[in-house]
C-alpha cells in the first residue's frame, strides 16, 4: 500500500484543477458536499452515491460482550453505528487496480 491519504485539501485541489473554480470556491464546494452527506447520515437517512457506495445508520441493540483479557462478561450499551457498503463498481475498480499492480509488480 502506498500509505497516501487523500484529504479535503486534495479534493478541493482536484475540483480547482478539473472544474475551474477558484481555490476558495473549490474548498467551499467540497465542504458543502461533505456537510450535506454528514447531515443526512446524522438525520438517519441513507446516502447512496451511485457507482461509489452507500452510507447507512444501523441501530444496534444492547448485548453481552466479553473482555478478552479477563473473560469477564460486560454489557455493551445500545448504539447507532454508520455502515459503509462499497458499490460493485468500486469493488471491481479496486480489484482491477490490484490485479494490474500484481501483473506489473
CNS distance restraints for C-alpha pairs under 8 A (distance, minus, plus):
assign (resid   6 and name CA) (resid  10 and name CA) 5.89 0.50 0.50
assign (resid   6 and name CA) (resid  11 and name CA) 7.25 0.50 0.50
assign (resid   7 and name CA) (resid  11 and name CA) 6.43 0.50 0.50
assign (resid   8 and name CA) (resid  12 and name CA) 6.12 0.50 0.50
assign (resid   8 and name CA) (resid  27 and name CA) 7.68 0.50 0.50
assign (resid   8 and name CA) (resid  30 and name CA) 7.12 0.50 0.50
assign (resid   8 and name CA) (resid  31 and name CA) 7.87 0.50 0.50
assign (resid   9 and name CA) (resid  13 and name CA) 6.05 0.50 0.50
assign (resid   9 and name CA) (resid  27 and name CA) 7.04 0.50 0.50
assign (resid  10 and name CA) (resid  14 and name CA) 6.21 0.50 0.50
assign (resid  11 and name CA) (resid  15 and name CA) 6.31 0.50 0.50
assign (resid  11 and name CA) (resid  27 and name CA) 7.92 0.50 0.50
assign (resid  11 and name CA) (resid  30 and name CA) 6.92 0.50 0.50
assign (resid  12 and name CA) (resid  16 and name CA) 6.11 0.50 0.50
assign (resid  12 and name CA) (resid  23 and name CA) 7.01 0.50 0.50
assign (resid  12 and name CA) (resid  26 and name CA) 5.04 0.50 0.50
assign (resid  12 and name CA) (resid  27 and name CA) 4.69 0.50 0.50
assign (resid  12 and name CA) (resid  29 and name CA) 7.77 0.50 0.50
assign (resid  12 and name CA) (resid  30 and name CA) 5.98 0.50 0.50
assign (resid  13 and name CA) (resid  17 and name CA) 6.20 0.50 0.50
assign (resid  13 and name CA) (resid  23 and name CA) 6.91 0.50 0.50
assign (resid  13 and name CA) (resid  26 and name CA) 7.18 0.50 0.50
assign (resid  13 and name CA) (resid  27 and name CA) 7.70 0.50 0.50
assign (resid  14 and name CA) (resid  18 and name CA) 6.00 0.50 0.50
assign (resid  15 and name CA) (resid  19 and name CA) 5.36 0.50 0.50
assign (resid  15 and name CA) (resid  20 and name CA) 7.15 0.50 0.50
assign (resid  15 and name CA) (resid  21 and name CA) 7.20 0.50 0.50
assign (resid  15 and name CA) (resid  26 and name CA) 5.66 0.50 0.50
assign (resid  16 and name CA) (resid  20 and name CA) 5.19 0.50 0.50
assign (resid  16 and name CA) (resid  21 and name CA) 5.29 0.50 0.50
assign (resid  16 and name CA) (resid  22 and name CA) 6.05 0.50 0.50
assign (resid  16 and name CA) (resid  23 and name CA) 5.61 0.50 0.50
assign (resid  16 and name CA) (resid  26 and name CA) 5.50 0.50 0.50
assign (resid  17 and name CA) (resid  21 and name CA) 7.98 0.50 0.50
assign (resid  21 and name CA) (resid  25 and name CA) 5.85 0.50 0.50
assign (resid  21 and name CA) (resid  26 and name CA) 5.74 0.50 0.50
assign (resid  22 and name CA) (resid  26 and name CA) 5.97 0.50 0.50
assign (resid  23 and name CA) (resid  27 and name CA) 6.13 0.50 0.50
assign (resid  24 and name CA) (resid  28 and name CA) 6.14 0.50 0.50
assign (resid  25 and name CA) (resid  29 and name CA) 6.04 0.50 0.50
assign (resid  26 and name CA) (resid  30 and name CA) 6.27 0.50 0.50
assign (resid  27 and name CA) (resid  31 and name CA) 6.23 0.50 0.50
assign (resid  28 and name CA) (resid  32 and name CA) 6.14 0.50 0.50
assign (resid  29 and name CA) (resid  33 and name CA) 6.28 0.50 0.50
assign (resid  30 and name CA) (resid  34 and name CA) 6.23 0.50 0.50
assign (resid  31 and name CA) (resid  35 and name CA) 5.95 0.50 0.50
assign (resid  32 and name CA) (resid  36 and name CA) 6.12 0.50 0.50
assign (resid  33 and name CA) (resid  37 and name CA) 6.29 0.50 0.50
assign (resid  34 and name CA) (resid  38 and name CA) 6.13 0.50 0.50
assign (resid  35 and name CA) (resid  39 and name CA) 5.98 0.50 0.50
assign (resid  36 and name CA) (resid  40 and name CA) 6.15 0.50 0.50
assign (resid  37 and name CA) (resid  41 and name CA) 6.30 0.50 0.50
assign (resid  37 and name CA) (resid  47 and name CA) 6.84 0.50 0.50
assign (resid  38 and name CA) (resid  42 and name CA) 6.13 0.50 0.50
assign (resid  39 and name CA) (resid  43 and name CA) 6.19 0.50 0.50
assign (resid  40 and name CA) (resid  44 and name CA) 6.51 0.50 0.50
assign (resid  40 and name CA) (resid  45 and name CA) 5.28 0.50 0.50
assign (resid  40 and name CA) (resid  46 and name CA) 7.22 0.50 0.50
assign (resid  40 and name CA) (resid  47 and name CA) 6.98 0.50 0.50
assign (resid  41 and name CA) (resid  45 and name CA) 5.24 0.50 0.50
assign (resid  41 and name CA) (resid  46 and name CA) 6.38 0.50 0.50
assign (resid  41 and name CA) (resid  47 and name CA) 6.83 0.50 0.50
assign (resid  41 and name CA) (resid  55 and name CA) 7.28 0.50 0.50
assign (resid  41 and name CA) (resid  56 and name CA) 6.73 0.50 0.50
assign (resid  41 and name CA) (resid  57 and name CA) 6.72 0.50 0.50
assign (resid  41 and name CA) (resid  82 and name CA) 7.87 0.50 0.50
assign (resid  44 and name CA) (resid  56 and name CA) 7.37 0.50 0.50
assign (resid  44 and name CA) (resid  57 and name CA) 5.80 0.50 0.50
assign (resid  45 and name CA) (resid  56 and name CA) 6.88 0.50 0.50
assign (resid  45 and name CA) (resid  57 and name CA) 7.34 0.50 0.50
assign (resid  46 and name CA) (resid  54 and name CA) 7.02 0.50 0.50
assign (resid  46 and name CA) (resid  55 and name CA) 5.82 0.50 0.50
assign (resid  46 and name CA) (resid  56 and name CA) 4.72 0.50 0.50
assign (resid  46 and name CA) (resid  57 and name CA) 7.07 0.50 0.50
assign (resid  47 and name CA) (resid  54 and name CA) 5.56 0.50 0.50
assign (resid  47 and name CA) (resid  55 and name CA) 5.08 0.50 0.50
assign (resid  47 and name CA) (resid  56 and name CA) 6.55 0.50 0.50
assign (resid  48 and name CA) (resid  52 and name CA) 7.94 0.50 0.50
assign (resid  48 and name CA) (resid  53 and name CA) 6.03 0.50 0.50
assign (resid  48 and name CA) (resid  54 and name CA) 4.29 0.50 0.50
assign (resid  48 and name CA) (resid  55 and name CA) 6.44 0.50 0.50
assign (resid  49 and name CA) (resid  53 and name CA) 5.42 0.50 0.50
assign (resid  49 and name CA) (resid  54 and name CA) 6.15 0.50 0.50
assign (resid  50 and name CA) (resid  87 and name CA) 7.58 0.50 0.50
assign (resid  51 and name CA) (resid  87 and name CA) 5.72 0.50 0.50
assign (resid  51 and name CA) (resid  88 and name CA) 7.32 0.50 0.50
assign (resid  51 and name CA) (resid  89 and name CA) 5.31 0.50 0.50
assign (resid  51 and name CA) (resid  90 and name CA) 6.32 0.50 0.50
assign (resid  52 and name CA) (resid  86 and name CA) 6.12 0.50 0.50
assign (resid  52 and name CA) (resid  87 and name CA) 5.28 0.50 0.50
assign (resid  52 and name CA) (resid  89 and name CA) 6.85 0.50 0.50
assign (resid  52 and name CA) (resid  90 and name CA) 5.53 0.50 0.50
assign (resid  53 and name CA) (resid  84 and name CA) 6.77 0.50 0.50
assign (resid  53 and name CA) (resid  85 and name CA) 5.46 0.50 0.50
assign (resid  53 and name CA) (resid  86 and name CA) 4.25 0.50 0.50
assign (resid  53 and name CA) (resid  87 and name CA) 4.81 0.50 0.50
assign (resid  53 and name CA) (resid  90 and name CA) 7.56 0.50 0.50
assign (resid  54 and name CA) (resid  84 and name CA) 5.84 0.50 0.50
assign (resid  54 and name CA) (resid  85 and name CA) 5.21 0.50 0.50
assign (resid  54 and name CA) (resid  86 and name CA) 6.51 0.50 0.50
assign (resid  54 and name CA) (resid  87 and name CA) 7.27 0.50 0.50
assign (resid  55 and name CA) (resid  82 and name CA) 6.73 0.50 0.50
assign (resid  55 and name CA) (resid  83 and name CA) 5.59 0.50 0.50
assign (resid  55 and name CA) (resid  84 and name CA) 4.74 0.50 0.50
assign (resid  55 and name CA) (resid  85 and name CA) 6.52 0.50 0.50
assign (resid  56 and name CA) (resid  82 and name CA) 5.53 0.50 0.50
assign (resid  56 and name CA) (resid  83 and name CA) 5.22 0.50 0.50
assign (resid  56 and name CA) (resid  84 and name CA) 6.73 0.50 0.50
assign (resid  57 and name CA) (resid  80 and name CA) 6.50 0.50 0.50
assign (resid  57 and name CA) (resid  81 and name CA) 5.61 0.50 0.50
assign (resid  57 and name CA) (resid  82 and name CA) 4.49 0.50 0.50
assign (resid  57 and name CA) (resid  83 and name CA) 6.22 0.50 0.50
assign (resid  58 and name CA) (resid  80 and name CA) 5.57 0.50 0.50
assign (resid  58 and name CA) (resid  81 and name CA) 5.32 0.50 0.50
assign (resid  58 and name CA) (resid  82 and name CA) 6.21 0.50 0.50
assign (resid  58 and name CA) (resid  83 and name CA) 7.16 0.50 0.50
assign (resid  59 and name CA) (resid  78 and name CA) 7.42 0.50 0.50
assign (resid  59 and name CA) (resid  79 and name CA) 5.96 0.50 0.50
assign (resid  59 and name CA) (resid  80 and name CA) 4.51 0.50 0.50
assign (resid  59 and name CA) (resid  81 and name CA) 6.50 0.50 0.50
assign (resid  60 and name CA) (resid  78 and name CA) 5.49 0.50 0.50
assign (resid  60 and name CA) (resid  79 and name CA) 5.36 0.50 0.50
assign (resid  60 and name CA) (resid  80 and name CA) 5.98 0.50 0.50
assign (resid  60 and name CA) (resid  81 and name CA) 7.32 0.50 0.50
assign (resid  61 and name CA) (resid  77 and name CA) 7.28 0.50 0.50
assign (resid  61 and name CA) (resid  78 and name CA) 4.59 0.50 0.50
assign (resid  61 and name CA) (resid  79 and name CA) 6.87 0.50 0.50
assign (resid  62 and name CA) (resid  75 and name CA) 6.98 0.50 0.50
assign (resid  62 and name CA) (resid  76 and name CA) 5.56 0.50 0.50
assign (resid  62 and name CA) (resid  77 and name CA) 4.73 0.50 0.50
assign (resid  62 and name CA) (resid  78 and name CA) 4.28 0.50 0.50
assign (resid  62 and name CA) (resid  79 and name CA) 7.73 0.50 0.50
assign (resid  63 and name CA) (resid  75 and name CA) 5.82 0.50 0.50
assign (resid  63 and name CA) (resid  76 and name CA) 5.30 0.50 0.50
assign (resid  63 and name CA) (resid  77 and name CA) 6.91 0.50 0.50
assign (resid  63 and name CA) (resid  78 and name CA) 7.60 0.50 0.50
assign (resid  64 and name CA) (resid  73 and name CA) 6.45 0.50 0.50
assign (resid  64 and name CA) (resid  74 and name CA) 5.71 0.50 0.50
assign (resid  64 and name CA) (resid  75 and name CA) 4.50 0.50 0.50
assign (resid  64 and name CA) (resid  76 and name CA) 5.80 0.50 0.50
assign (resid  65 and name CA) (resid  73 and name CA) 5.67 0.50 0.50
assign (resid  65 and name CA) (resid  74 and name CA) 5.30 0.50 0.50
assign (resid  65 and name CA) (resid  75 and name CA) 5.91 0.50 0.50
assign (resid  65 and name CA) (resid  76 and name CA) 6.14 0.50 0.50
assign (resid  66 and name CA) (resid  71 and name CA) 5.71 0.50 0.50
assign (resid  66 and name CA) (resid  72 and name CA) 5.56 0.50 0.50
assign (resid  66 and name CA) (resid  73 and name CA) 4.43 0.50 0.50
assign (resid  66 and name CA) (resid  74 and name CA) 5.85 0.50 0.50
assign (resid  67 and name CA) (resid  71 and name CA) 5.07 0.50 0.50
assign (resid  67 and name CA) (resid  72 and name CA) 5.29 0.50 0.50
assign (resid  67 and name CA) (resid  73 and name CA) 6.37 0.50 0.50
assign (resid  67 and name CA) (resid  74 and name CA) 7.08 0.50 0.50
assign (resid  68 and name CA) (resid  72 and name CA) 7.73 0.50 0.50
assign (resid  86 and name CA) (resid  90 and name CA) 6.17 0.50 0.50
assign (resid  86 and name CA) (resid  91 and name CA) 6.45 0.50 0.50
assign (resid  87 and name CA) (resid  91 and name CA) 6.25 0.50 0.50
assign (resid  88 and name CA) (resid  92 and name CA) 6.04 0.50 0.50
assign (resid  89 and name CA) (resid  93 and name CA) 6.28 0.50 0.50
assign (resid  90 and name CA) (resid  94 and name CA) 6.22 0.50 0.50
assign (resid  91 and name CA) (resid  95 and name CA) 6.22 0.50 0.50
assign (resid  92 and name CA) (resid  96 and name CA) 5.99 0.50 0.50
assign (resid  93 and name CA) (resid  97 and name CA) 6.11 0.50 0.50
assign (resid  94 and name CA) (resid  98 and name CA) 6.18 0.50 0.50
assign (resid  95 and name CA) (resid  99 and name CA) 6.15 0.50 0.50
assign (resid  96 and name CA) (resid 100 and name CA) 6.05 0.50 0.50
assign (resid  97 and name CA) (resid 101 and name CA) 6.08 0.50 0.50
assign (resid  98 and name CA) (resid 102 and name CA) 6.05 0.50 0.50
assign (resid  99 and name CA) (resid 103 and name CA) 6.03 0.50 0.50
assign (resid 100 and name CA) (resid 104 and name CA) 6.21 0.50 0.50
assign (resid 101 and name CA) (resid 105 and name CA) 5.60 0.50 0.50
